[in-house]
Amino acid sequence: MKASQLILLNHLAEHRPWLFCKKLQVDPDIFDRILDQISDHPIFSSGTSQKYQLPVAIQLSIFLNCAGH
C-alpha cells in the first residue's frame, strides 16, 4: 500500500467495505475495534521525545496491509 492510498481508507470503509477488507484483511468494524484497543498504548506516544509518529490508524493500516501480503 502506498502512502497515497492511505487517504482512501475512510472512503473504502464507508462506501466499499469489501475493498477495505481486501486491502487490510479485516472488516472496517473490526479495524475500529482494534484501533480502540491499541490507541492508548504508550508505544504510540512520543512521550518527552520530539520524534514524529504517524497517527495510530495509519500505523495499524500499514501493519495490516503488510501482514496480509
MOPAC internal coordinates of N, CA, C and O (Angstrom, degrees):
PM7 1SCF
backbone

  N    0.0000 0     0.00 0     0.00 0    0    0    0
  C    1.4430 1     0.00 0     0.00 0    1    0    0
  C    1.5244 1   108.03 1     0.00 0    2    1    0
  O    1.2310 1   120.65 1   -53.00 1    3    2    1
  N    1.2809 1   116.36 1   127.00 1    3    2    1
  C    1.4600 1   121.30 1   178.61 1    5    3    2
  C    1.5177 1   109.28 1   -87.48 1    6    5    3
  O    1.2310 1   120.58 1   -24.76 1    7    6    5
  N    1.3150 1   116.50 1   155.24 1    7    6    5
  C    1.4655 1   121.34 1  -178.45 1    9    7    6
  C    1.5222 1   111.56 1   -56.37 1   10    9    7
  O    1.2310 1   119.95 1   146.53 1   11   10    9
  N    1.3178 1   117.71 1   -33.47 1   11   10    9
  C    1.4608 1   120.18 1  -179.43 1   13   11   10
  C    1.5245 1   112.50 1   -66.78 1   14   13   11
  O    1.2310 1   120.12 1   159.84 1   15   14   13
  N    1.3206 1   117.38 1   -20.16 1   15   14   13
  C    1.4600 1   121.07 1   179.10 1   17   15   14
  C    1.5250 1   112.48 1   -83.95 1   18   17   15
  O    1.2310 1   120.07 1   162.74 1   19   18   17
  N    1.3261 1   117.48 1   -17.26 1   19   18   17
  C    1.4645 1   120.64 1  -176.68 1   21   19   18
  C    1.5197 1   112.02 1   -61.55 1   22   21   19
  O    1.2310 1   120.15 1   145.76 1   23   22   21
  N    1.3284 1   117.32 1   -34.24 1   23   22   21
  C    1.4653 1   119.50 1  -179.05 1   25   23   22
  C    1.5250 1   111.82 1   -69.68 1   26   25   23
  O    1.2310 1   120.22 1   163.43 1   27   26   25
  N    1.3208 1   117.18 1   -16.57 1   27   26   25
  C    1.4595 1   121.08 1   179.52 1   29   27   26
  C    1.5254 1   113.26 1   -81.17 1   30   29   27
  O    1.2310 1   119.79 1   166.73 1   31   30   29
  N    1.3175 1   118.00 1   -13.27 1   31   30   29
  C    1.4628 1   120.05 1  -174.06 1   33   31   30
  C    1.5257 1   112.80 1   -60.79 1   34   33   31
  O    1.2310 1   119.63 1   138.48 1   35   34   33
  N    1.3250 1   118.31 1   -41.52 1   35   34   33
  C    1.4675 1   119.80 1   178.60 1   37   35   34
  C    1.5176 1   110.95 1   -62.10 1   38   37   35
  O    1.2310 1   120.92 1   138.01 1   39   38   37
  N    1.3250 1   115.84 1   -41.99 1   39   38   37
  C    1.4666 1   119.99 1   178.53 1   41   39   38
  C    1.5299 1   110.53 1   -62.95 1   42   41   39
  O    1.2310 1   120.83 1   134.65 1   43   42   41
  N    1.3243 1   116.01 1   -45.35 1   43   42   41
  C    1.4638 1   119.29 1   179.58 1   45   43   42
  C    1.5291 1   111.28 1   -63.42 1   46   45   43
  O    1.2310 1   120.31 1   139.20 1   47   46   45
  N    1.3242 1   117.02 1   -40.80 1   47   46   45
  C    1.4699 1   120.30 1  -179.64 1   49   47   46
  C    1.5210 1   111.06 1   -61.08 1   50   49   47
  O    1.2310 1   120.53 1   141.54 1   51   50   49
  N    1.3200 1   116.60 1   -38.46 1   51   50   49
  C    1.4690 1   120.44 1  -176.77 1   53   51   50
  C    1.5272 1   113.19 1   -83.80 1   54   53   51
  O    1.2310 1   120.30 1   140.26 1   55   54   53
  N    1.3280 1   117.04 1   -39.74 1   55   54   53
  C    1.4619 1   119.70 1  -170.09 1   57   55   54
  C    1.5251 1   114.87 1  -110.51 1   58   57   55
  O    1.2310 1   120.30 1   156.44 1   59   58   57
  N    1.3216 1   117.04 1   -23.56 1   59   58   57
  C    1.4621 1   120.57 1  -179.35 1   61   59   58
  C    1.5243 1   109.95 1  -141.96 1   62   61   59
  O    1.2310 1   120.40 1  -112.38 1   63   62   61
  N    1.3324 1   116.84 1    67.62 1   63   62   61
  C    1.4645 1   119.48 1  -175.30 1   65   63   62
  C    1.5263 1   113.92 1   -60.33 1   66   65   63
  O    1.2310 1   119.73 1   153.25 1   67   66   65
  N    1.3350 1   118.12 1   -26.75 1   67   66   65
  C    1.4607 1   119.89 1   178.13 1   69   67   66
  C    1.5366 1   111.03 1   -66.84 1   70   69   67
  O    1.2310 1   119.71 1   148.00 1   71   70   69
  N    1.3321 1   118.16 1   -32.00 1   71   70   69
  C    1.4606 1   120.67 1   176.01 1   73   71   70
  C    1.5281 1   111.16 1   -74.40 1   74   73   71
  O    1.2310 1   120.78 1   142.94 1   75   74   73
  N    1.3339 1   116.11 1   -37.06 1   75   74   73
  C    1.4624 1   120.74 1   174.72 1   77   75   74
  C    1.5196 1   109.23 1   -58.10 1   78   77   75
  O    1.2310 1   120.81 1   132.81 1   79   78   77
  N    1.3075 1   116.06 1   -47.19 1   79   78   77
  C    1.4649 1   121.78 1  -179.72 1   81   79   78
  C    1.5278 1   111.17 1   -63.99 1   82   81   79
  O    1.2310 1   120.40 1   142.06 1   83   82   81
  N    1.3081 1   116.84 1   -37.94 1   83   82   81
  C    1.4638 1   120.38 1   178.81 1   85   83   82
  C    1.5256 1   110.90 1   -65.14 1   86   85   83
  O    1.2310 1   119.96 1   141.96 1   87   86   85
  N    1.3300 1   117.69 1   -38.04 1   87   86   85
  C    1.4644 1   121.73 1  -179.72 1   89   87   86
  C    1.5227 1   112.42 1   -73.34 1   90   89   87
  O    1.2310 1   120.48 1   135.26 1   91   90   89
  N    1.3453 1   116.68 1   -44.74 1   91   90   89
  C    1.4644 1   120.35 1  -171.39 1   93   91   90
  C    1.5206 1   114.46 1  -109.13 1   94   93   91
  O    1.2310 1   120.05 1   177.67 1   95   94   93
  N    1.3068 1   117.51 1    -2.33 1   95   94   93
  C    1.4676 1   122.83 1   175.90 1   97   95   94
  C    1.5327 1   113.61 1    69.32 1   98   97   95
  O    1.2310 1   119.86 1  -167.28 1   99   98   97
  N    1.3254 1   117.86 1    12.72 1   99   98   97
  C    1.4671 1   121.92 1   175.59 1  101   99   98
  C    1.5271 1   108.69 1  -141.24 1  102  101   99
  O    1.2310 1   120.81 1   -27.22 1  103  102  101
  N    1.3311 1   116.05 1   152.78 1  103  102  101
  C    1.4603 1   120.71 1   174.00 1  105  103  102
  C    1.5237 1   109.44 1   -68.44 1  106  105  103
  O    1.2310 1   120.18 1   -25.29 1  107  106  105
  N    1.3286 1   117.26 1   154.71 1  107  106  105
  C    1.4679 1   119.68 1   177.79 1  109  107  106
  C    1.5348 1   113.75 1   -56.04 1  110  109  107
  O    1.2310 1   120.28 1   143.29 1  111  110  109
  N    1.3273 1   117.06 1   -36.71 1  111  110  109
  C    1.4707 1   119.73 1   179.12 1  113  111  110
  C    1.5289 1   111.40 1   -65.38 1  114  113  111
  O    1.2310 1   120.56 1   138.94 1  115  114  113
  N    1.3121 1   116.54 1   -41.06 1  115  114  113
  C    1.4671 1   120.60 1   178.13 1  117  115  114
  C    1.5203 1   109.97 1   -66.67 1  118  117  115
  O    1.2310 1   120.45 1   139.54 1  119  118  117
  N    1.3253 1   116.74 1   -40.46 1  119  118  117
  C    1.4647 1   121.01 1   176.79 1  121  119  118
  C    1.5307 1   109.68 1   -56.25 1  122  121  119
  O    1.2310 1   120.53 1   133.11 1  123  122  121
  N    1.3354 1   116.59 1   -46.89 1  123  122  121
  C    1.4682 1   120.63 1   179.93 1  125  123  122
  C    1.5272 1   111.76 1   -62.71 1  126  125  123
  O    1.2310 1   120.38 1   141.98 1  127  126  125
  N    1.3221 1   116.88 1   -38.02 1  127  126  125
  C    1.4750 1   119.99 1   178.12 1  129  127  126
  C    1.5227 1   111.38 1   -65.42 1  130  129  127
  O    1.2310 1   120.61 1   135.70 1  131  130  129
  N    1.3268 1   116.43 1   -44.30 1  131  130  129
  C    1.4629 1   119.86 1   177.35 1  133  131  130
  C    1.5210 1   109.98 1   -61.25 1  134  133  131
  O    1.2310 1   120.76 1   135.08 1  135  134  133
  N    1.3205 1   116.15 1   -44.92 1  135  134  133
  C    1.4625 1   121.34 1   179.85 1  137  135  134
  C    1.5280 1   111.09 1   -59.12 1  138  137  135
  O    1.2310 1   120.30 1   137.59 1  139  138  137
  N    1.3302 1   117.02 1   -42.41 1  139  138  137
  C    1.4706 1   120.61 1   177.38 1  141  139  138
  C    1.5260 1   111.27 1   -61.66 1  142  141  139
  O    1.2310 1   120.41 1   142.91 1  143  142  141
  N    1.3286 1   116.82 1   -37.09 1  143  142  141
  C    1.4675 1   121.30 1  -177.73 1  145  143  142
  C    1.5232 1   112.68 1   -71.02 1  146  145  143
  O    1.2310 1   120.04 1   146.13 1  147  146  145
  N    1.3359 1   117.53 1   -33.87 1  147  146  145
  C    1.4686 1   119.39 1  -172.37 1  149  147  146
  C    1.5213 1   114.35 1  -104.35 1  150  149  147
  O    1.2310 1   119.38 1   166.00 1  151  150  149
  N    1.3108 1   118.80 1   -14.00 1  151  150  149
  C    1.4760 1   121.52 1  -172.26 1  153  151  150
  C    1.5204 1   113.89 1   -57.22 1  154  153  151
  O    1.2310 1   119.88 1   144.48 1  155  154  153
  N    1.3188 1   117.83 1   -35.52 1  155  154  153
  C    1.4650 1   120.75 1  -176.64 1  157  155  154
  C    1.5230 1   113.80 1   -88.08 1  158  157  155
  O    1.2310 1   120.08 1  -178.61 1  159  158  157
  N    1.3136 1   117.45 1     1.39 1  159  158  157
  C    1.4640 1   120.01 1  -178.48 1  161  159  158
  C    1.5259 1   109.50 1   -67.61 1  162  161  159
  O    1.2310 1   120.33 1   -43.33 1  163  162  161
  N    1.3359 1   116.98 1   136.67 1  163  162  161
  C    1.4717 1   120.69 1  -176.65 1  165  163  162
  C    1.5313 1   114.35 1   -61.39 1  166  165  163
  O    1.2310 1   119.82 1   159.56 1  167  166  165
  N    1.3129 1   117.94 1   -20.44 1  167  166  165
  C    1.4682 1   119.05 1  -179.89 1  169  167  166
  C    1.5296 1   111.61 1   -63.97 1  170  169  167
  O    1.2310 1   120.52 1   157.45 1  171  170  169
  N    1.3283 1   116.61 1   -22.55 1  171  170  169
  C    1.4533 1   120.89 1  -178.78 1  173  171  170
  C    1.5276 1   113.26 1   -92.01 1  174  173  171
  O    1.2310 1   120.00 1  -174.13 1  175  174  173
  N    1.3121 1   117.60 1     5.87 1  175  174  173
  C    1.4665 1   119.43 1   176.08 1  177  175  174
  C    1.5181 1   108.99 1  -114.70 1  178  177  175
  O    1.2310 1   121.20 1   -32.63 1  179  178  177
  N    1.2959 1   115.30 1   147.37 1  179  178  177
  C    1.4602 1   120.40 1  -178.71 1  181  179  178
  C    1.5161 1   111.76 1   -79.12 1  182  181  179
  O    1.2310 1   120.45 1   165.29 1  183  182  181
  N    1.3331 1   116.74 1   -14.71 1  183  182  181
  C    1.4642 1   119.88 1  -177.15 1  185  183  182
  C    1.5167 1   110.19 1    64.06 1  186  185  183
  O    1.2310 1   120.66 1    51.34 1  187  186  185
  N    1.2971 1   116.35 1  -128.66 1  187  186  185
  C    1.4638 1   119.63 1   179.78 1  189  187  186
  C    1.5220 1   111.52 1   -87.59 1  190  189  187
  O    1.2310 1   120.54 1   171.53 1  191  190  189
  N    1.3143 1   116.58 1    -8.47 1  191  190  189
  C    1.4591 1   121.05 1   179.91 1  193  191  190
  C    1.5291 1   109.92 1   -72.44 1  194  193  191
  O    1.2310 1   120.81 1   -27.69 1  195  194  193
  N    1.2918 1   116.05 1   152.31 1  195  194  193
  C    1.4613 1   121.34 1   178.06 1  197  195  194
  C    1.5330 1   112.06 1   -96.82 1  198  197  195
  O    1.2310 1   120.63 1  -167.17 1  199  198  197
  N    1.3213 1   116.40 1    12.83 1  199  198  197
  C    1.4576 1   120.04 1  -178.85 1  201  199  198
  C    1.5243 1   110.34 1   -71.48 1  202  201  199
  O    1.2310 1   121.14 1   -44.82 1  203  202  201
  N    1.3063 1   115.42 1   135.18 1  203  202  201
  C    1.4587 1   122.24 1  -179.53 1  205  203  202
  C    1.5266 1   110.31 1   -81.38 1  206  205  203
  O    1.2310 1   120.64 1   -43.00 1  207  206  205
  N    1.3331 1   116.38 1   137.00 1  207  206  205
  C    1.4599 1   121.98 1   173.65 1  209  207  206
  C    1.5181 1   108.81 1  -125.12 1  210  209  207
  O    1.2310 1   121.24 1   -34.19 1  211  210  209
  N    1.3048 1   115.23 1   145.81 1  211  210  209
  C    1.4571 1   119.87 1   173.49 1  213  211  210
  C    1.5233 1   108.87 1   -67.99 1  214  213  211
  O    1.2310 1   119.86 1   -24.72 1  215  214  213
  N    1.3298 1   117.87 1   155.28 1  215  214  213
  C    1.4599 1   120.06 1   175.38 1  217  215  214
  C    1.5327 1   110.86 1   -56.17 1  218  217  215
  O    1.2310 1   121.10 1   -29.76 1  219  218  217
  N    1.3071 1   115.51 1   150.24 1  219  218  217
  C    1.4649 1   121.47 1  -176.02 1  221  219  218
  C    1.5233 1   111.10 1   -57.42 1  222  221  219
  O    1.2310 1   119.75 1   139.43 1  223  222  221
  N    1.3223 1   118.07 1   -40.57 1  223  222  221
  C    1.4633 1   121.14 1  -179.76 1  225  223  222
  C    1.5269 1   111.17 1   -60.04 1  226  225  223
  O    1.2310 1   120.19 1   141.35 1  227  226  225
  N    1.3038 1   117.25 1   -38.65 1  227  226  225
  C    1.4631 1   120.60 1   179.25 1  229  227  226
  C    1.5222 1   110.55 1   -71.46 1  230  229  227
  O    1.2310 1   120.42 1   138.49 1  231  230  229
  N    1.3295 1   116.80 1   -41.51 1  231  230  229
  C    1.4643 1   119.51 1   177.41 1  233  231  230
  C    1.5283 1   110.86 1   -61.04 1  234  233  231
  O    1.2310 1   120.60 1   137.92 1  235  234  233
  N    1.3244 1   116.45 1   -42.08 1  235  234  233
  C    1.4611 1   120.59 1   178.91 1  237  235  234
  C    1.5219 1   110.24 1   -65.49 1  238  237  235
  O    1.2310 1   120.05 1   138.32 1  239  238  237
  N    1.3242 1   117.51 1   -41.68 1  239  238  237
  C    1.4565 1   121.24 1   178.75 1  241  239  238
  C    1.5158 1   111.61 1   -60.40 1  242  241  239
  O    1.2310 1   120.63 1   134.96 1  243  242  241
  N    1.3172 1   116.40 1   -45.04 1  243  242  241
  C    1.4598 1   121.11 1   179.31 1  245  243  242
  C    1.5283 1   110.38 1   -62.01 1  246  245  243
  O    1.2310 1   120.99 1   134.90 1  247  246  245
  N    1.3346 1   115.71 1   -45.10 1  247  246  245
  C    1.4712 1   119.35 1   179.76 1  249  247  246
  C    1.5330 1   111.30 1   -61.62 1  250  249  247
  O    1.2310 1   120.19 1   131.84 1  251  250  249
  N    1.3299 1   117.24 1   -48.16 1  251  250  249
  C    1.4592 1   120.38 1  -177.07 1  253  251  250
  C    1.5270 1   111.08 1   -64.08 1  254  253  251
  O    1.2310 1   120.56 1   141.60 1  255  254  253
  N    1.3223 1   116.53 1   -38.40 1  255  254  253
  C    1.4591 1   119.40 1   178.45 1  257  255  254
  C    1.5289 1   110.00 1   -64.59 1  258  257  255
  O    1.2310 1   120.12 1   135.00 1  259  258  257
  N    1.3184 1   117.37 1   -45.00 1  259  258  257
  C    1.4653 1   120.55 1   179.73 1  261  259  258
  C    1.5303 1   111.52 1   -66.16 1  262  261  259
  O    1.2310 1   120.57 1   139.67 1  263  262  261
  N    1.3220 1   116.52 1   -40.33 1  263  262  261
  C    1.4655 1   120.19 1  -179.30 1  265  263  262
  C    1.5337 1   111.19 1   -66.31 1  266  265  263
  O    1.2310 1   120.56 1   152.88 1  267  266  265
  N    1.3175 1   116.54 1   -27.12 1  267  266  265
  C    1.4497 1   120.26 1  -179.58 1  269  267  266
  C    1.5179 1   114.63 1   -80.28 1  270  269  267
  O    1.2310 1   120.89 1   170.95 1  271  270  269
  N    1.3241 1   115.89 1    -9.05 1  271  270  269
  C    1.4725 1   119.01 1  -178.20 1  273  271  270
  C    1.4999 1   111.64 1  -103.23 1  274  273  271
  O    1.2310 1   120.10 1   180.00 1  275  274  273

